[in-house]
Amino acid sequence: MQATIGLVEQITNDLKDLPDLDEIKDIARHSQTNYDQQYVGSALRTLHHYLQEVDPNEVWAGLQATLTPDGNILWLCGKHREEYEAKPLKLDV
């Protein structure tokens, strides 16, 4: 129980370090994009560096970057990539 109380106290203390977003000017100053780039971007750079070390030829085991309709990028094999590829339009004439 004491460990849980200590954790809640630490979280409460850390909350004061988060930016306040009570005014429109604060929202512009602390945009979500900037926040994401700061935290997610560094993790992606670390992952990219690791991948460069283990696969310097960038073969990626045959996986290809595939853009999904919702804007995500998935690294897929040919079989699973088919689901996201544009199909030829068939017209009944």
DSSP file with accessible surface (Angstrom, degrees, kcal/mol):
  #  RESIDUE AA STRUCTURE BP1 BP2  ACC     N-H-->O    O-->H-N    N-H-->O    O-->H-N    TCO  KAPPA ALPHA  PHI   PSI    X-CA   Y-CA   Z-CA
    1    1 A M     >        0   0  178      0, 0.0     4,-2.2     0, 0.0     5,-0.2   0.000 360.0 360.0 360.0 -39.5    0.0    0.0    0.0
    2    2 A Q  H  >  +     0   0  140      1,-0.2     4,-2.6     2,-0.2     5,-0.2   0.882 360.0  53.9 -64.5 -36.0    2.8    2.4    0.8
    3    3 A A  H  > S+     0   0   83      2,-0.2     4,-2.3     1,-0.2    -1,-0.2   0.906 108.7  49.3 -64.5 -39.9    4.4    1.8   -2.6
    4    4 A T  H  > S+     0   0   86      2,-0.2     4,-2.5     1,-0.2    -2,-0.2   0.921 111.0  49.3 -64.9 -43.2    1.1    2.8   -4.3
    5    5 A I  H  X S+     0   0   67     -4,-2.2     4,-2.5     1,-0.2    -2,-0.2   0.928 110.6  50.8 -62.4 -42.7    0.8    5.9   -2.2
    6    6 A G  H  X S+     0   0   29     -4,-2.6     4,-2.3     1,-0.2    -1,-0.2   0.901 109.9  50.2 -61.8 -39.2    4.4    6.8   -3.1
    7    7 A L  H  X S+     0   0  105     -4,-2.3     4,-2.6     2,-0.2     5,-0.2   0.937 110.5  48.6 -65.0 -45.0    3.6    6.4   -6.8
    8    8 A V  H  X S+     0   0   80     -4,-2.5     4,-2.6     1,-0.2    -2,-0.2   0.912 111.1  51.1 -62.6 -40.2    0.5    8.5   -6.6
    9    9 A E  H  X S+     0   0  109     -4,-2.5     4,-2.4    -5,-0.2    -1,-0.2   0.920 110.6  48.8 -62.8 -42.0    2.5   11.2   -4.8
   10   10 A Q  H  X S+     0   0  100     -4,-2.3     4,-2.2     2,-0.2    -2,-0.2   0.925 111.7  48.5 -64.4 -43.9    5.2   11.1   -7.4
   11   11 A I  H  X S+     0   0   87     -4,-2.6     4,-1.6     2,-0.2    -2,-0.2   0.929 111.2  50.9 -61.1 -43.9    2.7   11.4  -10.3
   12   12 A T  H  X S+     0   0   81     -4,-2.6     4,-0.7     1,-0.2     3,-0.2   0.918 110.9  48.3 -61.1 -42.1    1.0   14.3   -8.5
   13   13 A N  H >< S+     0   0   82     -4,-2.4     3,-0.6     1,-0.2     4,-0.3   0.883 110.5  51.6 -65.5 -37.6    4.3   16.1   -8.1
   14   14 A D  H >< S+     0   0   77     -4,-2.2     3,-1.4     1,-0.2     4,-0.4   0.770  94.8  72.2 -71.3 -24.9    5.1   15.5  -11.8
   15   15 A L  H >< S+     0   0   97     -4,-1.6     3,-1.5     1,-0.3    -1,-0.2   0.854  87.7  62.4 -60.8 -32.9    1.8   16.9  -13.0
   16   16 A K  T << S+     0   0  158     -4,-0.7    -1,-0.3    -3,-0.6    -2,-0.2   0.747  97.5  58.8 -67.2 -18.7    2.9   20.4  -12.1
   17   17 A D  T <  S+     0   0  123     -3,-1.4    -1,-0.3    -4,-0.3    -2,-0.2   0.612  85.9  96.3 -83.8 -12.2    5.7   20.1  -14.7
   18   18 A L  S <  S-     0   0   97     -3,-1.5     2,-0.1    -4,-0.4    -3,-0.0  -0.513  88.4 -99.1 -76.6 147.5    3.3   19.5  -17.5
   19   19 A P        -     0   0   65      0, 0.0     2,-0.4     0, 0.0    -1,-0.1  -0.367  32.5-122.7 -68.0 141.8    2.3   22.5  -19.6
   20   20 A D        -     0   0  113     -4,-0.1     3,-0.2     1,-0.1    10,-0.1  -0.697  21.0-169.5 -80.3 135.9   -1.0   24.1  -18.8
   21   21 A L        +     0   0   89     -2,-0.4    -1,-0.1     1,-0.1     6,-0.1  -0.248  46.9 119.9-119.9  45.0   -3.4   24.3  -21.8
   22   22 A D        +     0   0  144      4,-0.0     2,-0.3     5,-0.0    -1,-0.1   0.690  69.3  50.8 -83.3 -18.3   -6.0   26.6  -20.4
   23   23 A E  S >> S-     0   0  106     -3,-0.2     4,-1.5     1,-0.1     3,-0.6  -0.892  83.1-120.6-122.3 153.9   -5.6   29.3  -23.0
   24   24 A I  H 3> S+     0   0  139     -2,-0.3     4,-1.9     1,-0.2     3,-0.2   0.890 112.9  57.9 -57.3 -40.9   -5.6   29.1  -26.8
   25   25 A K  H 3> S+     0   0  132      1,-0.2     4,-1.9     2,-0.2    -1,-0.2   0.874 104.3  52.6 -62.0 -33.5   -2.0   30.6  -27.0
   26   26 A D  H <> S+     0   0   17     -3,-0.6     4,-2.3     2,-0.2    -1,-0.2   0.875 104.9  55.0 -68.8 -35.6   -0.8   27.7  -24.8
   27   27 A I  H  < S+     0   0   88     -4,-1.5    -2,-0.2    -3,-0.2    -1,-0.2   0.934 110.2  45.8 -63.1 -42.9   -2.3   25.1  -27.2
   28   28 A A  H >< S+     0   0   81     -4,-1.9     3,-0.7     1,-0.2    -1,-0.2   0.891 113.7  49.5 -66.6 -37.0   -0.4   26.7  -30.1
   29   29 A R  H 3< S+     0   0  148     -4,-1.9     2,-0.4     1,-0.3    -1,-0.2   0.852 118.6  37.7 -72.3 -33.8    2.8   26.8  -28.1
   30   30 A H  T 3< S+     0   0   65     -4,-2.3    -1,-0.3    -5,-0.1    -2,-0.1  -0.500  85.1 179.7-115.5  62.7    2.5   23.1  -27.0
   31   31 A S    <>  -     0   0   46     -3,-0.7     4,-2.0    -2,-0.4     5,-0.1  -0.230  37.3-123.3 -66.8 153.1    1.1   21.5  -30.0
   32   32 A Q  H  > S+     0   0  119      1,-0.2     4,-3.1     2,-0.2     5,-0.2   0.881 111.7  58.4 -62.4 -37.2    0.5   17.7  -30.0
   33   33 A T  H  > S+     0   0   89      1,-0.2     4,-2.7     2,-0.2     5,-0.2   0.941 106.1  47.5 -59.6 -46.1    2.7   17.3  -33.0
   34   34 A N  H  > S+     0   0   80      1,-0.2     4,-2.0     2,-0.2    -1,-0.2   0.922 112.7  49.7 -61.4 -42.3    5.7   18.8  -31.2
   35   35 A Y  H  X S+     0   0  122     -4,-2.0     4,-1.9     1,-0.2     5,-0.3   0.939 112.2  47.4 -61.6 -48.1    4.9   16.6  -28.2
   36   36 A D  H  X>S+     0   0   67     -4,-3.1     4,-2.2     1,-0.2     5,-1.3   0.905 111.3  50.9 -61.6 -42.8    4.8   13.5  -30.4
   37   37 A Q  H  <5S+     0   0  120     -4,-2.7     5,-0.5    -5,-0.2    -1,-0.2   0.888 108.9  52.5 -64.0 -36.3    8.0   14.4  -32.2
   38   38 A Q  H  <5S+     0   0  109     -4,-2.0     4,-0.5    -5,-0.2    -1,-0.2   0.929 125.4  20.8 -66.6 -45.1    9.8   14.8  -28.9
   39   39 A Y  H  X5S+     0   0  124     -4,-1.9     4,-1.1    -5,-0.2    -2,-0.2   0.903 132.5  36.0 -94.1 -47.8    8.9   11.5  -27.4
   40   40 A V  H  X5S+     0   0   77     -4,-2.2     4,-2.5    -5,-0.3    -3,-0.2   0.898 112.9  59.5 -75.2 -38.3    7.9    9.2  -30.3
   41   41 A G  H  ><S+     0   0   14     -5,-1.3     4,-2.4     1,-0.2     5,-0.2   0.900 103.6  50.0 -58.5 -42.0   10.5   10.6  -32.7
   42   42 A S  H  > S+     0   0   51     -5,-0.5     4,-2.0    -4,-0.5    -1,-0.2   0.900 110.6  50.4 -67.6 -35.9   13.4    9.7  -30.4
   43   43 A A  H  X S+     0   0   58     -4,-1.1     4,-2.5     2,-0.2    -2,-0.2   0.916 111.1  49.0 -66.1 -40.3   12.2    6.2  -30.1
   44   44 A L  H  X S+     0   0  105     -4,-2.5     4,-2.8     1,-0.2    -2,-0.2   0.891 109.4  51.8 -67.2 -38.2   11.8    5.9  -33.9
   45   45 A R  H  X S+     0   0  160     -4,-2.4     4,-2.5    -5,-0.2    -1,-0.2   0.910 110.3  49.1 -64.4 -39.4   15.3    7.2  -34.4
   46   46 A T  H  X S+     0   0  100     -4,-2.0     4,-2.3     2,-0.2    -2,-0.2   0.932 112.3  47.8 -64.3 -44.5   16.7    4.6  -32.0
   47   47 A L  H  X S+     0   0   92     -4,-2.5     4,-2.7     2,-0.2    -2,-0.2   0.931 111.6  50.6 -61.5 -44.5   14.8    1.9  -33.7
   48   48 A H  H  X S+     0   0  103     -4,-2.8     4,-2.4     1,-0.2    -2,-0.2   0.920 109.1  51.1 -61.2 -42.7   16.0    3.1  -37.1
   49   49 A H  H  X S+     0   0  116     -4,-2.5     4,-1.6     1,-0.2    -1,-0.2   0.925 110.9  48.8 -60.8 -43.8   19.6    3.1  -35.9
   50   50 A Y  H  X S+     0   0  134     -4,-2.3     4,-2.1     1,-0.2     3,-0.2   0.933 110.5  50.4 -61.2 -45.8   19.2   -0.4  -34.6
   51   51 A L  H  X S+     0   0   56     -4,-2.7     4,-2.1     1,-0.2    -1,-0.2   0.876 106.8  55.0 -63.1 -36.0   17.7   -1.6  -37.9
   52   52 A Q  H  < S+     0   0   55     -4,-2.4    -1,-0.2    -5,-0.2    -2,-0.2   0.867 109.1  49.0 -63.6 -35.5   20.6    0.0  -39.8
   53   53 A E  H  < S+     0   0  123     -4,-1.6    -2,-0.2    -3,-0.2    -1,-0.2   0.910 117.4  38.0 -70.1 -43.3   23.1   -2.0  -37.7
   54   54 A V  H  < S+     0   0   83     -4,-2.1    -2,-0.2     1,-0.2    -1,-0.2   0.700 132.6  24.9 -85.2 -18.6   21.3   -5.4  -38.1
   55   55 A D    ><  +     0   0   33     -4,-2.1     3,-2.1    -5,-0.2    -1,-0.2  -0.520  64.3 166.7-142.9  70.6   20.4   -4.9  -41.8
   56   56 A P  T 3  S+     0   0   88      0, 0.0    -1,-0.1     0, 0.0    -4,-0.1   0.759  79.1  57.7 -62.4 -22.3   22.7   -2.4  -43.5
   57   57 A N  T 3  S-     0   0  137      1,-0.0    -5,-0.1    -5,-0.0    -2,-0.0   0.485 105.0-130.7 -84.9  -2.2   21.5   -3.3  -47.0
   58   58 A E    <   +     0   0  100     -3,-2.1    -6,-0.1    -7,-0.2    -3,-0.0   0.875  60.7 140.7  55.3  44.5   17.9   -2.4  -45.9
   59   59 A V    >   -     0   0   89     -4,-0.0     3,-1.7     2,-0.0     4,-0.2   0.809  39.9-161.2 -81.0 -33.2   16.4   -5.7  -47.2
   60   60 A W  G >   -     0   0   50      1,-0.3     3,-2.3     2,-0.2    -5,-0.0   0.819  61.7 -72.2  56.0  32.9   14.1   -5.9  -44.2
   61   61 A A  G 3  S-     0   0   94      1,-0.3    -1,-0.3    16,-0.0     3,-0.1   0.803  92.8 -56.8  55.9  30.4   13.5   -9.6  -44.8
   62   62 A G  G <  S+     0   0   48     -3,-1.7    -1,-0.3     1,-0.3    -2,-0.2   0.490 100.4 141.6  83.4   1.7   11.4   -8.7  -47.9
   63   63 A L    <   -     0   0   65     -3,-2.3     2,-0.4    -4,-0.2    -1,-0.3  -0.501  34.6-156.7 -77.3 146.9    9.0   -6.5  -46.0
   64   64 A Q  E     -A   76   0A 103     12,-2.3    12,-2.2    -2,-0.2     2,-0.2  -0.968  24.0-106.8-126.3 142.7    7.7   -3.4  -47.7
   65   65 A A  E     -A   75   0A  57     -2,-0.4     2,-0.4    10,-0.2    10,-0.2  -0.473  40.6-170.2 -65.6 129.5    6.3   -0.2  -46.2
   66   66 A T  E     -A   74   0A  12      8,-2.6     8,-2.8    -2,-0.2     2,-0.4  -0.987  16.5-139.6-130.8 122.9    2.6   -0.1  -46.9
   67   67 A L  E     -A   73   0A 120     -2,-0.4     6,-0.2     6,-0.2     5,-0.0  -0.684  19.7-149.7 -82.0 128.7    0.3    2.9  -46.3
   68   68 A T    >   -     0   0   11      4,-2.9     3,-2.2    -2,-0.4    16,-0.0  -0.562  28.3-106.0 -94.0 161.8   -3.1    1.9  -44.8
   69   69 A P  T 3  S+     0   0  127      0, 0.0    -1,-0.1     0, 0.0    -2,-0.0   0.801 120.5  56.5 -57.8 -27.9   -6.3    3.9  -45.4
   70   70 A D  T 3  S-     0   0  120      2,-0.1    -3,-0.0     1,-0.0     0, 0.0   0.399 123.4-102.8 -88.0   7.0   -6.1    5.3  -41.9
   71   71 A G  S <  S+     0   0   51     -3,-2.2     2,-0.1     1,-0.3    -1,-0.0   0.462  77.6 131.8  92.6   0.8   -2.6    6.7  -42.5
   72   72 A N        -     0   0   91     -5,-0.0    -4,-2.9     1,-0.0     2,-0.5  -0.487  51.3-134.4 -80.5 157.4   -0.5    4.2  -40.7
   73   73 A I  E     -A   67   0A 109     -6,-0.2     2,-0.4    -2,-0.1    -6,-0.2  -0.968  23.3-173.9-113.9 121.5    2.5    2.6  -42.3
   74   74 A L  E     -A   66   0A  63     -8,-2.8    -8,-2.6    -2,-0.5     2,-0.8  -0.908  23.6-134.9-113.0 143.4    2.8   -1.2  -41.9
   75   75 A W  E     +A   65   0A 136     -2,-0.4     2,-0.3   -10,-0.2   -10,-0.2  -0.876  42.6 171.6 -97.9 109.0    5.8   -3.3  -42.9
   76   76 A L  E     -A   64   0A  32    -12,-2.2   -12,-2.3    -2,-0.8     2,-0.1  -0.876  34.7-120.8-125.5 153.2    4.2   -6.3  -44.7
   77   77 A C     >  -     0   0   46     -2,-0.3     4,-2.1   -14,-0.2     5,-0.2  -0.306  46.9 -95.0 -77.2 170.9    5.1   -9.3  -46.7
   78   78 A G  H  > S+     0   0   31      1,-0.2     4,-1.3     2,-0.2    -1,-0.1   0.879 122.5  53.5 -57.3 -42.3    3.7   -9.6  -50.2
   79   79 A K  H  4 S+     0   0  155      1,-0.2     4,-0.4     2,-0.2     3,-0.3   0.939 115.3  38.2 -61.4 -46.4    0.8  -11.8  -49.1
   80   80 A H  H >4 S+     0   0  101      1,-0.2     3,-0.5     2,-0.2     4,-0.3   0.742 109.3  62.6 -80.8 -20.5   -0.4   -9.4  -46.4
   81   81 A R  H >X S+     0   0   42     -4,-2.1     3,-1.9     1,-0.2     4,-0.8   0.808  86.1  75.5 -72.2 -26.9    0.3   -6.3  -48.5
   82   82 A E  G >< S+     0   0  117     -4,-1.3     3,-0.8    -3,-0.3    -1,-0.2   0.840  85.0  64.5 -54.0 -35.2   -2.3   -7.4  -51.1
   83   83 A E  G <4 S+     0   0  139     -3,-0.5    -1,-0.3    -4,-0.4    -2,-0.2   0.806 108.6  39.5 -58.9 -28.8   -5.1   -6.4  -48.8
   84   84 A Y  G <4 S+     0   0   79     -3,-1.9    -1,-0.2    -4,-0.3    -2,-0.2   0.493  92.6 104.4-102.7  -5.5   -4.0   -2.8  -49.1
   85   85 A E  S << S-     0   0   91     -3,-0.8     2,-0.2    -4,-0.8   -19,-0.0  -0.512  80.0-104.1 -80.2 148.0   -3.1   -2.6  -52.8
   86   86 A A        -     0   0  104     -2,-0.2    -1,-0.1     1,-0.1    -2,-0.1  -0.472  35.0-137.6 -68.4 133.7   -5.3   -0.9  -55.2
   87   87 A K        -     0   0  138     -2,-0.2    -1,-0.1     1,-0.1     3,-0.0  -0.691  26.2 -99.1 -91.9 146.2   -7.3   -3.4  -57.3
   88   88 A P        -     0   0  110      0, 0.0     2,-0.4     0, 0.0    -1,-0.1  -0.361  40.4-111.8 -64.5 141.6   -7.8   -2.8  -61.0
   89   89 A L        -     0   0  146     -3,-0.0     2,-0.6     1,-0.0    -3,-0.0  -0.625  29.1-156.5 -75.8 127.0  -11.1   -1.3  -61.9
   90   90 A K        -     0   0  181     -2,-0.4     2,-0.5    -3,-0.0    -3,-0.0  -0.936   7.6-166.2-109.6 120.3  -13.3   -3.8  -63.8
   91   91 A L        -     0   0  128     -2,-0.6     2,-0.8     2,-0.0    -2,-0.0  -0.894  16.7-139.8-106.3 131.8  -16.0   -2.2  -66.0
   92   92 A D              0   0  171     -2,-0.5    -2,-0.0     0, 0.0     0, 0.0  -0.806 360.0 360.0 -87.9 112.0  -18.8   -4.2  -67.4
   93   93 A V              0   0  183     -2,-0.8    -2,-0.0     0, 0.0     0, 0.0  -0.775 360.0 360.0-109.6 360.0  -19.2   -2.9  -70.9
